[in-house]
Amino acid sequence: MKEQSLMDLFSDPNTIHSLSFGERMLGSTVTMIMGLGITFTILLLIWLFIAIMGKVLGAAEHKKKAEAAPAAAPAAAPAPAKAEPAAADDSLIAVIAAAIAAYEGGSADNLVVRKITRLSGDMTPWESAANLARMETRKM
């Protein structure tokens, strides 16, 4: 009769009970190492394919940018920045005061707008208001 290897014995559910504890642990370890090795190898191959695709697509994109660059018109000199007036005009103040009064539910007679500043930055006013509301809900 042909002698079977440990992995052949380990794969047969009828003979696994006849193996000693050491043989079962050795078979389990070999199975685990093979599974980890296969998984690691496949992950390396996927990483390699992604890296190659990134290089190929990046080179194609770089080539398109290089071809489009000479065709682009030279950029005009930037216009000098306009100086904004120190005070906002009266109609804007009236509109803001009316909006605040409508929000508060009162009249604009007893409302005084002291300062109006234009906000600048990457966020829109809606995003700023949402961030402020989120911070308010986290206060204890």
N, CA, C and O of each residue as an XYZ file, in Angstrom:
560
protein
N       0.827     -1.160      0.000
C       0.000      0.000      0.000
C       0.883      1.239      0.000
O       1.913      1.292      0.672
N       0.461      2.218     -0.758
C       1.223      3.448     -0.898
C       1.057      4.298      0.358
O      -0.044      4.450      0.887
N       2.192      4.852      0.824
C       2.142      5.671      2.025
C       1.603      7.054      1.659
O       2.056      7.671      0.695
N       0.644      7.526      2.429
C       0.030      8.819      2.155
C       0.778      9.914      2.902
O       1.316      9.698      3.987
N       0.796     11.098      2.292
C       1.449     12.224      2.956
C       0.521     12.745      4.065
O      -0.656     12.395      4.139
N       1.092     13.581      4.906
C       0.329     14.134      6.014
C      -0.856     14.955      5.508
O      -1.941     14.890      6.087
N      -0.665     15.724      4.441
C      -1.741     16.553      3.924
C      -2.855     15.703      3.315
O      -4.023     16.086      3.383
N      -2.513     14.550      2.719
C      -3.546     13.644      2.214
C      -4.372     13.085      3.379
O      -5.597     12.998      3.293
N      -3.695     12.711      4.460
C      -4.402     12.214      5.639
C      -5.244     13.325      6.275
O      -6.354     13.085      6.750
N      -4.701     14.528      6.275
C      -5.389     15.658      6.885
C      -6.644     16.041      6.105
O      -7.619     16.514      6.687
N      -6.618     15.836      4.788
C      -7.772     16.216      3.973
C      -8.908     15.193      4.036
O     -10.039     15.516      3.673
N      -8.640     14.006      4.474
C      -9.675     12.970      4.549
C     -10.346     13.025      5.918
O      -9.689     12.797      6.933
N     -11.662     13.330      5.961
C     -12.330     13.446      7.262
C     -12.410     12.127      8.033
O     -12.581     12.149      9.252
N     -12.292     10.989      7.363
C     -12.366      9.704      8.066
C     -11.080      9.371      8.791
O     -11.113      8.706      9.826
N      -9.951      9.817      8.275
C      -8.669      9.459      8.885
C      -8.120     10.541      9.804
O      -7.121     10.307     10.485
N      -8.735     11.707      9.844
C      -8.196     12.797     10.669
C      -8.251     12.449     12.151
O      -7.426     12.933     12.926
N      -9.202     11.626     12.556
C      -9.314     11.260     13.967
C      -8.229     10.278     14.386
O      -7.935     10.144     15.573
N      -7.630      9.587     13.411
C      -6.569      8.634     13.748
C      -5.207      9.314     13.887
O      -4.242      8.677     14.312
N      -5.117     10.588     13.539
C      -3.844     11.299     13.649
C      -3.597     11.724     15.088
O      -4.531     11.947     15.859
N      -2.325     11.829     15.431
C      -1.978     12.292     16.776
C      -2.170     13.812     16.848
O      -2.373     14.476     15.831
N      -2.100     14.342     18.065
C      -2.278     15.771     18.269
C      -1.199     16.557     17.518
O      -1.504     17.577     16.899
N       0.037     16.105     17.562
C       1.144     16.769     16.872
C       0.943     16.784     15.367
O       1.201     17.794     14.712
N       0.477     15.653     14.811
C       0.238     15.583     13.366
C      -0.899     16.517     12.952
O      -0.836     17.150     11.898
N      -1.933     16.597     13.784
C      -3.035     17.521     13.476
C      -2.567     18.975     13.551
O      -2.946     19.784     12.705
N      -1.753     19.319     14.548
C      -1.228     20.686     14.655
C      -0.316     21.011     13.479
O      -0.361     22.121     12.950
N       0.517     20.049     13.061
C       1.405     20.267     11.922
C       0.592     20.460     10.640
O       0.896     21.341      9.835
N      -0.429     19.646     10.455
C      -1.294     19.800      9.273
C      -2.028     21.129      9.289
O      -2.169     21.771      8.248
N      -2.497     21.549     10.455
C      -3.183     22.846     10.569
C      -2.226     23.991     10.266
O      -2.598     24.958      9.601
N      -0.992     23.881     10.755
C      -0.001     24.934     10.519
C       0.352     25.022      9.039
O       0.459     26.120      8.494
N       0.531     23.892      8.393
C       0.844     23.883      6.957
C      -0.313     24.491      6.170
O      -0.087     25.269      5.244
N      -1.536     24.149      6.523
C      -2.701     24.703      5.844
C      -2.786     26.210      6.042
O      -3.085     26.947      5.103
N      -2.523     26.668      7.268
C      -2.564     28.099      7.551
C      -1.489     28.841      6.763
O      -1.764     29.889      6.178
N      -0.269     28.308      6.742
C       0.826     28.971      6.028
C       0.537     29.011      4.529
O       0.824     30.013      3.874
N      -0.019     27.950      3.986
C      -0.359     27.957      2.555
C      -1.441     28.990      2.259
O      -1.361     29.701      1.258
N      -2.438     29.076      3.112
C      -3.497     30.066      2.906
C      -2.981     31.486      2.992
O      -3.323     32.327      2.160
N      -2.146     31.761      4.008
C      -1.564     33.096      4.143
C      -0.650     33.420      2.971
O      -0.650     34.546      2.474
N       0.124     32.445      2.530
C       1.031     32.657      1.397
C       0.273     32.977      0.116
O       0.644     33.890     -0.622
N      -0.773     32.232     -0.141
C      -1.577     32.480     -1.350
C      -2.238     33.845     -1.266
O      -2.233     34.595     -2.242
N      -2.807     34.177     -0.117
C      -3.468     35.472      0.059
C      -2.478     36.614     -0.118
O      -2.780     37.589     -0.807
N      -1.306     36.510      0.489
C      -0.289     37.550      0.385
C       0.185     37.702     -1.052
O       0.377     38.821     -1.528
N       0.375     36.578     -1.753
C       0.811     36.627     -3.149
C      -0.230     37.310     -4.029
O       0.123     38.126     -4.880
N      -1.500     36.990     -3.836
C      -2.559     37.618     -4.631
C      -2.640     39.105     -4.331
O      -2.817     39.908     -5.247
N      -2.514     39.489     -3.062
C      -2.531     40.913     -2.716
C      -1.352     41.652     -3.337
O      -1.513     42.786     -3.788
N      -0.177     41.040     -3.370
C       0.968     41.657     -4.038
C       0.728     41.827     -5.531
O       1.087     42.854     -6.106
N       0.125     40.827     -6.159
C      -0.183     40.935     -7.588
C      -1.194     42.051     -7.862
O      -1.048     42.801     -8.827
N      -2.211     42.159     -7.017
C      -3.198     43.240     -7.182
C      -2.529     44.592     -7.011
O      -2.783     45.515     -7.786
N      -1.675     44.718     -6.002
C      -0.947     45.968     -5.794
C      -0.075     46.305     -6.993
O      -0.013     47.461     -7.410
N       0.602     45.300     -7.554
C       1.461     45.503     -8.718
C       0.642     45.965     -9.922
O       1.048     46.893    -10.622
N      -0.499     45.334    -10.171
C      -1.355     45.741    -11.290
C      -1.855     47.165    -11.114
O      -1.884     47.933    -12.075
N      -2.250     47.528     -9.898
C      -2.730     48.890     -9.638
C      -1.611     49.897     -9.845
O      -1.835     50.965    -10.415
N      -0.401     49.567     -9.384
C       0.735     50.480     -9.562
C       1.050     50.666    -11.039
O       1.308     51.786    -11.478
N       1.032     49.587    -11.809
C       1.299     49.685    -13.249
C       0.219     50.504    -13.939
O       0.522     51.349    -14.781
N      -1.037     50.259    -13.589
C      -2.132     51.027    -14.201
C      -2.024     52.501    -13.844
O      -2.298     53.354    -14.689
N      -1.631     52.823    -12.617
C      -1.447     54.209    -12.214
C      -0.353     54.884    -13.021
O      -0.504     56.031    -13.442
N       0.748     54.176    -13.238
C       1.841     54.733    -14.041
C       1.410     54.948    -15.488
O       1.706     55.988    -16.077
N       0.713     53.972    -16.060
C       0.286     54.080    -17.461
C      -0.722     55.218    -17.622
O      -0.597     56.038    -18.532
N      -1.717     55.267    -16.742
C      -2.723     56.324    -16.845
C      -2.141     57.681    -16.514
O      -2.522     58.680    -17.123
N      -1.226     57.737    -15.561
C      -0.571     58.997    -15.227
C       0.285     59.501    -16.372
O       0.328     60.705    -16.629
N       0.975     58.589    -17.071
C       1.796     58.988    -18.214
C       0.909     59.490    -19.354
O       1.256     60.457    -20.034
N      -0.235     58.833    -19.562
C      -1.149     59.273    -20.614
C      -1.727     60.644    -20.289
O      -1.850     61.493    -21.171
N      -2.076     60.859    -19.042
C      -2.611     62.158    -18.623
C      -1.548     63.240    -18.737
O      -1.835     64.360    -19.158
N      -0.316     62.901    -18.360
C       0.786     63.868    -18.458
C       1.042     64.218    -19.925
O       1.348     65.366    -20.248
N       0.918     63.232    -20.805
C       1.121     63.461    -22.240
C       0.031     64.383    -22.782
O       0.316     65.267    -23.589
N      -1.218     64.185    -22.345
C      -2.318     65.049    -22.784
C      -2.092     66.476    -22.312
O      -2.326     67.422    -23.065
N      -1.635     66.643    -21.064
C      -1.375     67.982    -20.541
C      -0.237     68.645    -21.312
O      -0.288     69.844    -21.586
N       0.785     67.872    -21.659
C       1.914     68.427    -22.397
C       1.486     68.857    -23.798
O       1.980     69.861    -24.310
N       0.584     68.119    -24.419
C       0.101     68.484    -25.746
C      -0.811     69.700    -25.682
O      -0.819     70.517    -26.602
N      -1.583     69.828    -24.601
C      -2.523     70.933    -24.480
C      -1.840     72.218    -24.024
O      -2.380     73.300    -24.258
N      -0.699     72.145    -23.396
C      -0.033     73.334    -22.864
C       0.405     74.309    -23.946
O       0.143     75.502    -23.792
N       1.058     73.888    -25.041
C       1.446     74.861    -26.060
C       0.251     75.482    -26.768
O       0.333     76.619    -27.234
N      -0.839     74.764    -26.855
C      -2.012     75.279    -27.549
C      -2.741     76.336    -26.739
O      -3.507     77.118    -27.302
N      -2.523     76.377    -25.441
C      -3.221     77.335    -24.589
C      -2.680     78.738    -24.837
O      -1.487     78.926    -25.077
N      -3.574     79.715    -24.774
C      -3.175     81.106    -24.967
C      -2.427     81.582    -23.740
O      -2.678     81.110    -22.630
N      -1.491     82.534    -23.939
C      -0.785     83.035    -22.756
C      -1.757     83.753    -21.835
O      -2.698     84.408    -22.281
N      -1.512     83.616    -20.564
C      -2.416     84.196    -19.576
C      -2.254     85.707    -19.538
O      -1.144     86.231    -19.629
N      -3.378     86.398    -19.402
C      -3.347     87.850    -19.319
C      -2.888     88.256    -17.927
O      -3.007     87.490    -16.971
N      -2.373     89.446    -17.827
C      -1.923     89.937    -16.534
C      -3.132     90.103    -15.626
O      -4.178     90.572    -16.074
N      -3.008     89.730    -14.368
C      -4.151     89.851    -13.474
C      -4.524     91.311    -13.263
O      -3.669     92.193    -13.171
N      -5.820     91.530    -13.190
C      -6.319     92.887    -12.975
C      -6.044     93.282    -11.531
O      -6.087     92.437    -10.636
N      -5.765     94.550    -11.300
C      -5.532     94.972     -9.913
C      -6.805     94.797     -9.098
O      -7.911     94.996     -9.600
N      -6.636     94.429     -7.853
C      -7.781     94.184     -6.975
C      -8.505     95.486     -6.689
O      -7.892     96.525     -6.443
N      -9.856     95.398     -6.729
C     -10.657     96.587     -6.425
C     -10.720     96.771     -4.921
O     -10.894     95.819     -4.160
N     -10.576     97.990     -4.527
C     -10.704     98.292     -3.104
C     -12.179     98.400     -2.773
O     -12.910     99.172     -3.393
N     -12.618     97.614     -1.781
C     -14.017     97.658     -1.390
C     -14.236     98.861     -0.482
O     -13.350     99.221      0.293
N     -15.410     99.487     -0.569
C     -15.663    100.635      0.303
C     -15.697    100.180      1.758
O     -16.074     99.050      2.067
N     -15.297    101.079      2.631
C     -15.228    100.741      4.051
C     -16.612    100.455      4.616
O     -16.762     99.569      5.456
N     -17.601    101.174      4.179
C     -18.957    100.966      4.686
C     -19.815    100.412      3.564
O     -19.688    100.830      2.414
N     -20.701     99.458      3.900
C     -21.618     98.920      2.912
C     -22.666     99.980      2.592
O     -22.937    100.865      3.403
N     -23.261     99.877      1.383
C     -24.239    100.923      1.035
C     -25.528    100.758      1.832
O     -25.801     99.698      2.396
N     -26.313    101.833      1.863
C     -27.486    101.896      2.740
C     -28.560    100.871      2.385
O     -29.246    100.368      3.275
N     -28.715    100.553      1.100
C     -29.767     99.602      0.727
C     -29.424     98.201      1.238
O     -30.315     97.463      1.658
N     -28.139     97.831      1.207
C     -27.737     96.525      1.719
C     -27.975     96.443      3.221
O     -28.426     95.415      3.725
N     -27.679     97.505      3.925
C     -27.916     97.537      5.371
C     -29.412     97.420      5.657
O     -29.805     96.730      6.597
N     -30.239     98.075      4.871
C     -31.687     98.007      5.078
C     -32.205     96.589      4.841
O     -33.056     96.100      5.584
N     -31.685     95.933      3.801
C     -32.123     94.559      3.512
C     -31.701     93.619      4.628
O     -32.494     92.784      5.061
N     -30.474     93.738      5.099
C     -29.994     92.864      6.173
C     -30.782     93.118      7.459
O     -31.143     92.172      8.159
N     -31.049     94.380      7.772
C     -31.827     94.708      8.966
C     -33.239     94.140      8.872
O     -33.766     93.623      9.857
N     -33.853     94.232      7.697
C     -35.201     93.680      7.516
C     -35.195     92.163      7.660
O     -36.120     91.589      8.233
N     -34.157     91.513      7.142
C     -34.078     90.056      7.255
C     -33.909     89.634      8.711
O     -34.523     88.666      9.161
N     -33.078     90.360      9.438
C     -32.882     90.027     10.864
C     -34.164     90.270     11.646
O     -34.524     89.477     12.516
N     -34.848     91.360     11.339
C     -36.100     91.660     12.040
C     -37.155     90.613     11.733
O     -37.895     90.202     12.627
N     -37.236     90.174     10.484
C     -38.209     89.142     10.124
C     -37.882     87.830     10.835
O     -38.781     87.107     11.266
N     -36.599     87.532     10.952
C     -36.187     86.305     11.630
C     -36.524     86.364     13.118
O     -37.000     85.386     13.694
N     -36.276     87.507     13.726
C     -36.529     87.673     15.146
C     -38.012     87.845     15.452
O     -38.436     87.621     16.586
N     -38.800     88.234     14.467
C     -40.227     88.406     14.666
C     -40.593     89.776     15.202
O     -41.708     89.960     15.691
N     -39.719     90.712     15.127
C     -40.000     92.062     15.621
C     -39.961     93.052     14.468
O     -40.059     92.673     13.301
N     -39.816     94.325     14.814
C     -39.733     95.341     13.770
C     -38.285     95.792     13.635
O     -37.471     95.575     14.532
N     -37.974     96.418     12.510
C     -36.617     96.885     12.248
C     -36.352     98.239     12.878
O     -35.248     98.771     12.755
N     -37.360     98.814     13.560
C     -37.191    100.144     14.142
C     -36.180    100.152     15.290
O     -35.375    101.075     15.417
N     -36.234     99.114     16.121
C     -35.342     99.097     17.277
C     -34.078     98.263     17.016
O     -33.345     97.944     17.953
N     -33.825     97.916     15.770
C     -32.675     97.099     15.400
C     -31.581     97.997     14.829
O     -31.837     98.809     13.941
N     -30.371     97.846     15.341
C     -29.231     98.643     14.871
C     -28.183     97.693     14.317
O     -27.705     96.814     15.033
N     -27.819     97.861     13.044
C     -26.753     97.083     12.422
C     -25.474     97.882     12.597
O     -25.344     98.972     12.041
N     -24.542     97.360     13.353
C     -23.319     98.100     13.665
C     -22.192     97.811     12.678
O     -21.416     98.705     12.340
N     -22.099     96.562     12.213
C     -20.968     96.231     11.367
C     -21.370     95.126     10.396
O     -22.015     94.151     10.780
N     -20.988     95.288      9.154
C     -21.213     94.262      8.140
C     -19.856     93.962      7.526
O     -19.218     94.844      6.952
N     -19.417     92.718      7.648
C     -18.138     92.330      7.065
C     -18.360     91.191      6.090
O     -19.146     90.276      6.336
N     -17.653     91.270      4.988
C     -17.734     90.219      3.973
C     -16.814     89.083      4.392
O     -15.653     89.307      4.733
N     -17.340     87.863      4.365
C     -16.554     86.700      4.729
C     -15.832     86.183      3.498
O     -16.381     86.191      2.397
N     -14.625     85.744      3.686
C     -13.894     85.142      2.580
C     -13.334     83.814      3.059
O     -13.148     83.598      4.257
N     -13.078     82.957      2.139
C     -12.532     81.650      2.488
C     -13.030     80.603      1.522
O     -13.725     80.907      0.553
N     -12.669     79.375      1.797
C     -13.032     78.278      0.922
C     -14.470     77.824      1.117
O     -15.064     77.251      0.204
N     -15.037     78.070      2.290
C     -16.382     77.567      2.581
C     -17.434     78.609      2.225
O     -17.218     79.814      2.354
N     -18.576     78.106      1.774
C     -19.708     78.981      1.518
C     -20.356     79.333      2.857
O     -20.096     78.672      3.863
N     -21.190     80.360      2.877
C     -21.875     80.684      4.141
C     -22.716     79.526      4.673
O     -22.840     79.352      5.885
N     -23.298     78.729      3.761
C     -24.103     77.586      4.214
C     -23.223     76.560      4.916
O     -23.622     75.991      5.932
N     -22.019     76.320      4.377
C     -21.114     75.375      5.019
C     -20.650     75.896      6.383
O     -20.539     75.133      7.343
N     -20.384     77.191      6.457
C     -19.979     77.786      7.734
C     -21.093     77.659      8.770
O     -20.838     77.337      9.931
N     -22.340     77.918      8.338
C     -23.476     77.798      9.261
C     -23.656     76.346      9.709
O     -23.970     76.088     10.871
N     -23.460     75.405      8.794
C     -23.591     73.993      9.160
C     -22.509     73.590     10.151
O     -22.785     72.856     11.101
N     -21.277     74.061      9.942
C     -20.201     73.752     10.883
C     -20.494     74.343     12.250
O     -20.273     73.691     13.271
N     -20.989     75.572     12.279
C     -21.324     76.204     13.549
C     -22.439     75.441     14.262
O     -22.386     75.254     15.477
N     -23.446     75.003     13.509
C     -24.544     74.238     14.115
C     -24.042     72.920     14.671
O     -24.473     72.499     15.745
N     -23.119     72.248     13.947
C     -22.557     71.005     14.439
C     -21.770     71.210     15.723
O     -21.842     70.390     16.638
N     -21.021     72.302     15.791
C     -20.259     72.585     17.015
C     -21.182     72.900     18.187
O     -20.897     72.520     19.322
N     -22.286     73.591     17.916
C     -23.243     73.925     18.978
C     -23.887     72.669     19.558
O     -24.147     72.614     20.760
N     -24.148     71.657     18.725
C     -24.777     70.437     19.224
C     -23.823     69.618     20.075
O     -24.268     68.769     20.847
N     -22.513     69.851     19.952
C     -21.546     69.068     20.718
C     -21.177     69.705     22.042
O     -20.447     69.109     22.834
N     -21.673     70.911     22.296
C     -21.372     71.568     23.568
C     -22.109     70.881     24.695
O     -23.212     70.364     24.517
N     -21.481     70.882     25.861
C     -22.108     70.246     27.009
C     -22.680     71.259     27.946
O     -23.250     70.897     28.975
